[in-house]
Amino acid sequence: MRLLVLGGTEFVGRTVVEAALARGWEVTVFHRGRHAPPAGVRSLRGDRTAPGGLAALAGDDGTWDAVVDTWSAAPRAVRDAARLLRGRAGRYVYVSSRSVYAWPWPRGGREDAPLVEGAAAGAGATDYPRDKRGGELAAVEAFGAGDALLVRAGLILGPYENVGRLPWWLNRISRGGPVLAPGPRDLAVQYIDVRDLADWTLRAVERALGGPYDLVGPPGATTMGDLLEACLRATAADAELRWIEPRSILDAGIEPWTGLPVWVPPDGEMYDAVHRSDVSRALATGLRCRPVDETVTDTWRWLTGVGGVAPQRPDRTVKGVDPEVEARVLAAARGVSGTTP
């Protein structure tokens, strides 16, 4: 198989590249040159946001079985690339997001749930949900519904993470001492290891799948307790998880999802949206998810290998709670034990 990855040097794109190389595929990456691509690829340079930025791709005579695009900003970048590659690639894979669904997301929502109104394919950046939906529309406009695969990813964790969720938890727990663990301990959370996303995506290319697929782990497979205890084991830290009830956390002004990454309180629309997704369509087409310990351990190994400081995308918020706020909550709130705070 011949694969073109637009980007391919960070997090999701890089993991897709490595998975394809491991399969023996021929891989070309088109990137801006800010990060070195994995060894073994053919490299083309260009900036999709600049005038004439696709010149290296336009002047290349390569053809590919599939293109993988992870673009997250102005949809016109997807439009221009997809139109250029129409006729030179068999399939266009756009790594989108479950954020394209209209709020409030229904509990157990599937791929047929209502969608946001996407930004026009030629539009500049608007907001994340509409930009991602606009990217989907651009891919479908150029390749057709059958040859455009829309990977609507949920929460993505794993090595190379440049968003700051799991790296923050690992670094916080590695420092030791009492740790504010957002309860309840048995709160189910949904995420997907970036390598499982990459593996499913490449298998989908091999099977010529098209259309939208929600991609995240099955509901109920992992809990906050599973995740944070895996962090304890991976770091071997002298830390103590103190499970705190949601009300104490919210009253302290700590933002769910960003202040304490991954976590949202169990009651309400946000929890239903991000941690109660129906992924039966992806599971029926071969999605396999590795254990949480493997995700956490491998991420810690990668994180320590880069000096403990994960790369941070400039277009994403900084994650984590202020240490002084954490200390106040730990001092004021009663810890919870068992399964119900």
Disulfide bonds with the S-S distance in Angstrom:
none
